[in-house]
Amino acid sequence: MSEGLAIFDVDGTLVDSQAVIVATMAQAFAAVDRPVPDRREILSGVGLSLPILVARLTPGVDEATRAEIVAGYRSAYGPTAAEYGETMLYPGVVEGLERLRSVGVILGIATGKSRRGLDRLIAAKGWDDLFATLQCADDHPSKPHPSMIERALLETATEPGRSMMIGDTTFDAAMAAAAGVPMVGVDWGFHTADALAAAGASPIVSDFASLTALIEARLT
């Protein structure tokens, strides 16, 4: 049997980006003289494509202002990430990904990040040859649409039953369900374990070492 495909979300799953996301969003709202949303409100929508997230945070606001916020966020993210440390990985990520690659698991990414942001992360971590497929918000409808997973399956010639989505949000779980792919949740990200379970994630793990062992057992 060929090895399977593990598709990872990024923010909240591989990368601890809470501080940089909140700080960047605050800058983007301040630039258009809008009140900054509550931290929890911002983080609850992480995983969605940026325009969708901004729309959720700005009920009743005109589209032109929303577009300014999106543009401001994109402009400010790089410098803010450099200040806060965008590439802060959760414990065990480096070792876990290397272990999975060593046993032949195919690795992929499905993220709400932009292509520019994803490319910057891949370059910073030296992951150019680690992932066989990289899917991001610039090329697909926002999660929970299944397009990112479907493309990852196509690019790696993998059947849904030999794949797995790993993420920290209900958007990941809904995307996996729509694509007919099993979803494993992680409880260190943006949505609670209870919310993930209610959305269909099973099991839900609490550390990357346990996640690595689970993926290896299921996909090799």
Buried (B, 14 or more C-beta within 10 A) or exposed (E): EEBBBBBBBBBBBBBBBBBBBBBBBBBBBBBBEBEBBEBEEBBBBBBBBBBBBBBBBBEEBEEEBBEBBBBBBBBBBBEBBEEBEBBBBBEBBBEBBEBBBEEEBBBBBBBBBBBEBBBBBBEEBEBEEBBBBBBBBEEBEBBBBBBBBBBBBEBBEBEBEBBBBBBBBBBBBBBBBBBBBBBBBBBBBBBBBEBBBEBBBEBBBEBBBBBBEBBBEBBE
